[in-house]
Every structure is written in structure tokens, then in C-alpha cells.
Amino acid sequence: MIENNELFHKIYQEDRILPEEAPDLFSWDIINLGKAGNMRRRLVYPKEEVGFIIDRIVNFTNICEAACAFCAFHARANLIQSYELTMDDILRKVEELIAVGGTQVMLQGGLHPGYTLDKYIEMVKTVKNRFPKIYLHSFSPSEIVHISRKSSLPIDNVVKALKEAGLDSVPGASDLLVDRIRAKVSPKKITVDEWREVIYSLYRNEMKSSATMTYGMGETHEEKIEHLKIIRDVQDDTGILQAFIPWSFSPAGTRMENILPATGMDYLKMVAIARIFLDNITYIQAGWLTEGLKLAQIALTMGANDMGGVLMEEVVVKATGIKTSTNHKELVHIIKNAGKIPVQRDSRYRAIRECG
């Protein structure tokens, strides 16, 4: 039984869903919601292939001015020891990735009070000079704004300089694009308008990005849709968002441990609703890292069509106590048993080879 017949027909008639209509989807039966999500996936991606990439996140420092309440990774006095990787450390990690057939590196760090544009350019140039074929999908909108402030330069200048140094694309780490929530959990981080400004700057500089969503931080269903609407509007304007990646907030180890964690059902609903609403984004990643491999596998039947990266190294999520890991063989097995065709892809979502 469908709770909202008019919305049901609108979805299956391939119409765009309005923001005021979308919150009703959270009350839908999970089976009907999943079927609708999978149908909308076929509209933008009719193939049954599911891709993954072999990559590595290199967290070059955990010293961070933002000190977000939802973060368990940043250095805190007497709680978590601070560190900064040397360039030799970074190069060794990239070399290890290449040795196992990896193609993408994500350089990510905190908002270090002493780092200016020169430091980031040095990192990018050094990696690219040693490994010219590696794809650098690195930093974040918050880091771009941080560099802009520390260097007293416009955001466009920062993006252009990083691109010229060899940066290939920037992950659109979005957290939750709701200023009410951001004011509570990350008041020292960027605003929604600043996030938009970075994405539009990437567009002007002909660079690709993505968008994420960290939900379960006390927001309403309407605010979840507010986040999705910002992403859809930005994608309408730019077309540079290659993928959308939702994941649930894990309160363990943070200053928000009183928050009740989101459930697996919440996650599957979020995937399906995102797919129904975001009619202009081709790839939605199944978040195996935060949600676990089994839930990610189910998500592939509800609108998700990518498994993200094998992630040779990850430390930020692990800081919350989540220790999910995987490998090439296991991802291929998970994808095949979801009835899909596993493919290894590159950073532009082009298939390199079919697996298994």
C-alpha cells in the first residue's frame, strides 16, 4: 500500500520531486521506497555495472582549528596526540598504493593554523613530480576556504593555483548543508554559502567534485531535503558533481555521544530518497565504510550504483571506533552477489576492467 498515491505516480512518471513533497518519502514502506529508488537509478544509469576504485586517503595532519563537535579525529589537548606527516611520509604512502595497482590519492588534513597556500602547492607538486600518473582527488571545500583565509587570497585564486600545481579534483565534503546544524556542531567551519562558493569556483576552473551528506546530527526530515535541494540546485547550475555519498553520523568518540545513532533502515531510506530526489546525479555511492558491507550491498538494490574506493588506508572514521575494511576480492564478491557486474573504474567513473 502506497501512502501517497500522487507522489508515487509522479516518481514513476519520471517527474522532478518538489522539496515540499519529498519529506513524505521518509514514511514510506522500505520495499516500495527501495523499488522506487532502483527505478529512478535506471533512468540515469540503465547499466547494471557497479564500479569501485583502488585508492588511499592520506591524512597529512590532525591539527585542526575547526574542532568540530562531530569529529573524533582532530588533535585535542591530552586526548589525541597531534601529528604532521613529512613529504617523505606522504610519498611512501603513495608509492605503496601504486604498488598494489591503486590510481587515486586523497590528501586530506585538518584546518592547520600554520598552513598557507604554499604548503598545499608543495604537497601537490611533490606528489605529481614523483608520480605524474596518480590522480589527486584531494582537500575539501573547508580546506580551500581555510587556505583562502590564511593566504589572504580569493577562493578562485586558490583553486586556480592548486589546479596549476597538479590537483585533479576536489571532494565536495558537505557534512550537512543546514546552517542551523552547522552552527551547533561546526561553528568554526564553513557556512553553506561558502561551500557553494567553492563548488562554483571549481566549476569556473573546469574541475570536478562530488557531494556528501552526514545525517543523524539532530536534523529534521525537512532539513535532510534542504541539504539535497542545495546539491540538486548546484548540480543544475554546474554539472560538476560526479557522485553523491551519504553516510550516517557516528557519535562514538565525539562530543555528541548523547545523540542516538541512525539505524540501518535510516541509511537505506536515505539512499533511496536521495536517488529519487537527485535526478541529475549519475552515481550514488554505497557507504560500506560507515554502514558495513551488508548494508552497502542492499543499497545497491535501492538506488546506489557505486562502491567508492577500496581505501587502502582510512583513519578518520576509525577514530570513532568503526573498523570496517575491505579489499578488491571482497568488493567483487559483494557486488556480484547483489546481482550486479563489478568493474574497476578510474576517478572519472570510467570502467578500467570488468572484474570476475
C-alpha positions as CSV (number, residue, x, y, z in Angstrom):
1,M,0.0,0.0,0.0
2,I,1.5,3.3,-1.1
3,E,0.9,6.1,1.4
4,N,0.9,9.0,-1.1
5,N,-0.6,7.9,-4.4
6,E,0.1,11.2,-6.2
7,L,3.7,11.2,-5.2
8,F,4.0,7.5,-6.3
9,H,2.7,8.4,-9.8
10,K,4.9,11.4,-10.0
11,I,8.0,9.3,-9.3
12,Y,7.1,6.6,-11.8
13,Q,6.2,9.3,-14.4
14,E,9.8,10.4,-14.1
15,D,8.9,13.9,-12.9
16,R,11.1,16.0,-10.6
17,I,10.1,15.8,-7.0
18,L,9.5,19.1,-5.2
19,P,11.2,19.8,-1.8
20,E,7.9,20.1,-0.1
21,E,6.8,16.7,-1.4
22,A,10.0,14.8,-0.5
23,P,9.7,14.6,3.3
24,D,6.7,12.3,2.9
25,L,9.1,9.6,1.5
26,F,10.5,9.0,4.9
27,S,7.2,7.4,6.0
28,W,7.1,5.1,3.0
29,D,7.3,1.3,3.4
30,I,11.0,0.4,2.8
31,I,10.2,-2.1,0.0
32,N,8.2,0.4,-2.0
33,L,10.8,3.1,-1.4
34,G,13.6,0.8,-2.5
35,K,11.8,-0.2,-5.7
36,A,11.2,3.5,-6.5
37,G,14.9,4.3,-5.8
38,N,16.0,1.5,-8.1
39,M,13.6,2.6,-10.8
40,R,15.0,6.2,-10.7
41,R,18.5,4.8,-10.8
42,R,17.8,3.1,-14.1
43,L,16.6,6.4,-15.6
44,V,20.1,8.0,-15.1
45,Y,22.2,4.8,-15.2
46,P,20.5,1.9,-17.0
47,K,23.5,-0.4,-16.8
48,E,23.8,-3.0,-14.0
49,E,27.5,-2.3,-13.5
50,V,28.8,-1.2,-10.1
51,G,32.2,0.4,-10.0
52,F,34.9,0.8,-7.4
53,I,38.4,2.4,-7.3
54,I,41.6,1.4,-5.6
55,D,42.6,4.5,-3.6
56,R,44.2,5.7,-0.5
57,I,43.3,8.6,1.9
58,V,46.5,10.2,3.2
59,N,45.6,12.3,6.3
60,F,48.7,14.5,6.5
61,T,47.8,16.2,9.8
62,N,45.1,16.1,12.5
63,I,45.8,19.6,13.8
64,C,42.7,21.5,13.1
65,E,41.3,24.9,14.1
66,A,37.7,23.8,13.4
67,A,37.5,21.4,16.4
68,C,34.0,20.2,15.2
69,A,31.8,18.5,17.8
70,F,31.1,15.6,15.4
71,C,34.8,14.8,14.8
72,A,36.7,12.1,16.7
73,F,39.9,12.6,14.8
74,H,41.2,16.1,15.3
75,A,44.0,16.6,17.9
76,R,42.7,17.6,21.3
77,A,44.9,18.5,24.3
78,N,45.6,15.4,26.5
79,L,43.2,13.3,24.4
80,I,44.6,12.7,20.9
81,Q,48.2,13.3,20.0
82,S,48.8,15.8,17.2
83,Y,50.9,14.8,14.2
84,E,52.1,16.1,10.8
85,L,53.4,13.8,8.1
86,T,56.6,14.7,6.3
87,M,56.7,14.8,2.5
88,D,58.7,11.6,2.7
89,D,55.9,10.0,4.7
90,I,53.3,11.1,2.1
91,L,55.4,9.9,-0.9
92,R,56.0,6.5,0.8
93,K,52.2,6.0,1.2
94,V,51.6,7.0,-2.4
95,E,54.3,4.5,-3.5
96,E,52.6,1.7,-1.5
97,L,49.3,2.5,-3.2
98,I,50.8,2.3,-6.7
99,A,52.5,-1.0,-5.8
100,V,49.0,-2.6,-5.4
101,G,47.5,-1.1,-8.5
102,G,46.0,2.0,-6.9
103,T,45.2,5.0,-9.0
104,Q,43.8,7.7,-6.7
105,V,45.1,9.6,-3.7
106,M,43.0,11.8,-1.4
107,L,45.2,14.2,0.5
108,Q,43.2,15.4,3.5
109,G,44.0,17.2,6.7
110,G,42.7,19.5,9.4
111,L,42.5,23.2,9.1
112,H,46.1,23.7,10.3
113,P,46.7,27.2,11.7
114,G,50.1,27.4,10.1
115,Y,49.4,26.1,6.6
116,T,49.1,28.6,3.7
117,L,48.7,28.0,0.0
118,D,52.4,27.4,-0.4
119,K,52.3,24.3,1.8
120,Y,49.4,22.8,-0.2
121,I,51.1,23.6,-3.5
122,E,54.3,21.9,-2.2
123,M,52.3,18.7,-1.4
124,V,50.6,18.6,-4.8
125,K,53.7,19.4,-6.8
126,T,55.9,16.9,-4.9
127,V,53.4,14.1,-5.3
128,K,52.8,14.9,-9.0
129,N,56.5,15.3,-9.8
130,R,57.3,11.8,-8.4
131,F,54.1,10.1,-9.5
132,P,52.7,12.0,-12.6
133,K,50.0,9.4,-13.4
134,I,48.4,9.4,-9.9
135,Y,45.1,11.1,-9.7
136,L,44.8,13.7,-6.9
137,H,41.3,13.9,-5.6
138,S,42.2,16.0,-2.6
139,F,41.4,18.5,0.1
140,S,37.9,19.8,0.7
141,P,35.8,22.9,0.4
142,S,36.6,23.7,4.1
143,E,40.3,23.4,3.4
144,I,40.0,25.6,0.3
145,V,38.3,28.3,2.3
146,H,40.9,27.9,5.1
147,I,43.7,28.3,2.5
148,S,42.0,31.4,1.2
149,R,41.8,33.0,4.6
150,K,45.3,32.1,5.7
151,S,46.8,33.3,2.4
152,S,44.6,36.4,2.1
153,L,43.6,35.3,-1.4
154,P,40.3,34.9,-3.2
155,I,38.9,31.4,-3.5
156,D,39.2,31.5,-7.3
157,N,43.0,32.2,-7.0
158,V,43.5,29.3,-4.6
159,V,41.6,26.8,-6.8
160,K,43.5,28.0,-9.9
161,A,46.9,27.7,-8.2
162,L,46.2,24.2,-6.9
163,K,45.0,23.1,-10.3
164,E,48.1,24.5,-12.0
165,A,50.2,22.7,-9.4
166,G,48.6,19.4,-10.4
167,L,45.4,18.9,-8.3
168,D,42.9,17.0,-10.4
169,S,39.6,17.4,-8.5
170,V,38.3,18.3,-5.0
171,P,35.9,16.1,-2.9
172,G,32.8,18.2,-2.1
173,A,32.8,17.2,1.6
174,S,29.4,18.7,2.6
175,D,28.7,17.5,6.1
176,L,25.1,18.7,6.4
177,L,24.2,21.8,4.4
178,V,21.9,23.2,7.0
179,D,23.3,26.3,8.8
180,R,21.2,25.6,12.0
181,I,23.0,22.3,12.4
182,R,26.4,23.7,11.4
183,A,26.1,26.5,13.9
184,K,25.7,23.8,16.7
185,V,28.3,21.2,15.6
186,S,30.9,23.0,13.5
187,P,30.6,26.8,14.1
188,K,34.3,27.4,13.1
189,K,33.9,25.6,9.8
190,I,32.5,27.0,6.5
191,T,28.9,28.1,6.0
192,V,26.5,26.7,3.4
193,D,27.2,29.8,1.2
194,E,30.9,29.2,1.4
195,W,30.5,25.6,0.4
196,R,28.5,26.7,-2.6
197,E,31.2,29.3,-3.4
198,V,33.9,26.7,-3.6
199,I,31.9,24.4,-5.8
200,Y,31.1,27.3,-8.2
201,S,34.8,28.2,-8.2
202,L,35.7,24.6,-9.1
203,Y,33.2,24.9,-12.0
204,R,34.8,28.1,-13.2
205,N,38.1,26.4,-13.1
206,E,36.8,23.4,-15.0
207,M,37.3,20.9,-12.2
208,K,35.1,18.1,-11.0
209,S,33.8,17.5,-7.5
210,S,31.2,15.4,-5.5
211,A,28.8,15.9,-2.6
212,T,28.5,14.1,0.6
213,M,25.9,14.1,3.4
214,T,26.4,13.3,7.1
215,Y,23.0,12.9,8.6
216,G,21.8,11.9,12.0
217,M,23.1,15.0,13.9
218,G,19.7,16.2,15.2
219,E,18.3,17.4,11.9
220,T,14.6,17.1,10.8
221,H,13.4,15.2,7.6
222,E,12.8,18.6,6.1
223,E,16.4,19.7,6.7
224,K,17.6,16.5,5.1
225,I,15.7,17.5,2.0
226,E,17.1,21.1,2.3
227,H,20.5,19.5,2.0
228,L,19.6,17.5,-1.0
229,K,18.0,20.6,-2.7
230,I,21.2,22.6,-2.4
231,I,23.1,19.8,-4.0
232,R,20.5,19.4,-6.8
233,D,20.4,23.2,-7.5
234,V,24.2,23.4,-7.6
235,Q,24.3,20.4,-10.0
236,D,21.7,22.0,-12.2
237,D,24.0,25.1,-12.5
238,T,27.4,23.3,-12.8
239,G,27.1,19.7,-13.7
240,I,30.4,19.0,-12.0
241,L,29.2,16.7,-9.1
242,Q,30.2,13.2,-10.2
243,A,28.7,11.4,-7.2
244,F,26.7,11.7,-4.0
245,I,27.8,9.9,-0.9
246,P,25.5,9.7,2.1
247,W,26.7,8.3,5.4
248,S,25.3,8.3,9.0
249,F,27.0,10.2,11.8
250,S,28.7,8.0,14.3
251,P,28.7,9.7,17.7
252,A,31.2,7.4,19.4
253,G,34.4,9.3,20.5
254,T,32.9,12.7,19.7
255,R,31.4,15.4,21.9
256,M,28.0,14.4,20.7
257,E,27.8,10.9,22.3
258,N,24.3,11.7,23.6
259,I,23.0,11.5,20.0
260,L,21.2,8.3,19.2
261,P,22.9,6.7,16.2
262,A,21.0,6.4,13.0
263,T,19.8,2.9,12.1
264,G,20.5,0.7,9.0
265,M,16.9,1.3,7.9
266,D,17.6,5.1,8.1
267,Y,20.5,4.6,5.8
268,L,18.7,2.6,3.2
269,K,15.9,5.1,3.2
270,M,18.4,7.9,2.8
271,V,19.9,6.2,-0.2
272,A,16.6,5.6,-1.9
273,I,15.3,9.1,-1.2
274,A,18.5,10.7,-2.4
275,R,18.2,8.7,-5.7
276,I,14.6,9.8,-6.1
277,F,15.3,13.5,-5.4
278,L,18.7,13.9,-7.0
279,D,17.6,13.3,-10.6
280,N,20.7,15.0,-12.0
281,I,23.5,13.0,-10.4
282,T,24.6,9.7,-12.0
283,Y,26.4,8.0,-9.2
284,I,25.3,7.4,-5.6
285,Q,27.9,5.5,-3.5
286,A,27.0,2.7,-1.2
287,G,28.8,3.7,2.1
288,W,30.4,0.4,3.1
289,L,33.0,2.2,5.3
290,T,30.4,3.7,7.7
291,E,27.4,1.4,7.2
292,G,29.1,-2.0,6.7
293,L,29.4,-4.2,3.7
294,K,26.0,-6.0,4.0
295,L,24.0,-2.7,4.2
296,A,26.0,-1.4,1.3
297,Q,25.1,-4.5,-0.7
298,I,21.4,-3.9,0.0
299,A,21.8,-0.2,-1.0
300,L,22.9,-1.4,-4.5
301,T,19.3,-2.6,-5.0
302,M,17.8,0.7,-3.8
303,G,19.4,3.3,-5.9
304,A,23.2,3.2,-5.2
305,N,25.4,2.2,-8.2
306,D,29.0,2.6,-7.0
307,M,31.0,1.2,-4.1
308,G,33.5,4.1,-3.8
309,G,37.1,3.1,-3.0
310,V,38.8,0.0,-1.6
311,L,40.5,2.6,0.7
312,M,43.9,1.1,1.4
313,E,44.1,3.4,4.4
314,E,41.5,5.3,6.4
315,V,41.9,6.8,9.9
316,V,39.2,9.4,10.4
317,V,36.2,7.1,10.6
318,K,38.3,4.5,12.5
319,A,38.7,7.2,15.2
320,T,35.0,6.8,16.1
321,G,35.5,3.0,16.7
322,I,34.2,1.8,13.3
323,K,36.8,-0.6,11.8
324,T,35.2,-1.8,8.6
325,S,37.7,-2.7,5.9
326,T,37.6,-4.5,2.6
327,N,39.7,-5.5,-0.4
328,H,39.4,-5.9,-4.2
329,K,38.3,-9.6,-3.9
330,E,35.7,-8.9,-1.3
331,L,34.1,-6.0,-3.1
332,V,33.9,-8.0,-6.3
333,H,32.1,-10.8,-4.3
334,I,29.7,-8.3,-2.6
335,I,28.8,-6.7,-6.0
336,K,28.3,-10.0,-7.8
337,N,26.1,-11.3,-5.0
338,A,23.9,-8.2,-5.3
339,G,23.2,-9.3,-8.9
340,K,25.5,-6.6,-10.4
341,I,28.5,-6.5,-12.6
342,P,31.7,-5.4,-10.8
343,V,34.1,-3.1,-12.6
344,Q,37.2,-1.4,-11.5
345,R,36.9,2.3,-12.5
346,D,39.0,5.4,-12.7
347,S,38.5,8.7,-10.9
348,R,36.2,9.9,-13.7
349,Y,33.9,6.9,-13.3
350,R,35.1,5.2,-16.5
351,A,35.5,1.4,-16.4
352,I,39.1,0.2,-16.5
353,R,38.2,-3.5,-16.4
354,E,35.4,-5.9,-15.6
355,C,36.2,-8.0,-12.6
356,G,35.3,-11.6,-12.0
